[in-house]
């Protein structure tokens, strides 16, 4: 069971199959898929249901995925923690639907997930990566309190291209 997390404007909650149409609508936008290594495009019929159905299995393996929900707009995106207990760390990643870009939702959700990771799970480090050509994601990570640590050259292969990624991290002692 994934705990529900609350922020000033958002609720981070477990996703269900009832979210499939909204996930398909938001994640199906090519601009969202382009900023991630994992969201396929085109996002075909049935993909959201398949992904949502896999989440309980992923959670059992330490990959926690929350729906980012705004009281007025409903589901606006997703955020996750990929926990590596043996190293007391987790990688985080997120996506927000295009109509909600630039409203601070990703930063707010990321702060809540980091707080949960450090305070409830006892992690020592949380890190994230973004493709180098997407500085907006870097600004989200910076505003959430992460430190830019470096660039991994040609680190991910997505949509037929090898991309550099920028790595950001935060240690428990740095968490505010």
Order of alpha helices (4+ residues) and beta strands (2+ residues): beta-beta-alpha-alpha-alpha-beta-beta-beta-alpha-beta-alpha-beta-beta
